[in-house]
Amino acid sequence: MPLEGQYVPSPTPHVVKQVCLYESTGGKEGWDLEGVPCVILTTKGRKSGKLRKTPLMRVNRGDTYVVVASMGGAPKHPVWYLNLVAEPSVMLQDGAEARDYTARTATDAEKEDWWPDAVAVWPPFAEYRTKTDRNIPVVILEPVQ
């Protein structure tokens, strides 16, 4: 089921700017986070019902993606993760292509399988794991057929 609702921009100005630039150019600009390719994840707010957009590191194997809910090793989960747990229908834009996905938190075995891919894309993920007592979720995004 496609994600529907009103988009509400992030309260963080640099996120708003990046999402706008990425979407308006089909990912030709705003395509990176600190030089690393990113994707735009759209979730539905679990309280507001509004659409939220977040740039995240691009980690994929073909049409299957994972996103890491690291928040830099903070003690709490990022809001986008809480949103997709409540509503697993999400949209992901990679370059010019935006598709609907179903999100689910990886099992421990799946997380360990995907973790090296995530760290290869963004090495600080390894450090983030050591900065928090929380189990950093890895979320698998599978395309809706």
Salt bridges, closest charged atoms under 4 A:
GLU23 OE2 - LYS53 NZ 2.78
ASP63 OD2 - ARG99 NH1 3.33
ASP94 OD1 - ARG58 NH1 3.22
GLU97 OE2 - ARG99 NE 3.87
GLU110 OE2 - ARG104 NH2 2.80
GLU112 OE2 - ARG129 NH2 2.69
ASP113 OD2 - ARG61 NH1 2.88
ASP117 OD2 - ARG61 NE 2.90
GLU142 OE1 - ARG104 NE 3.45
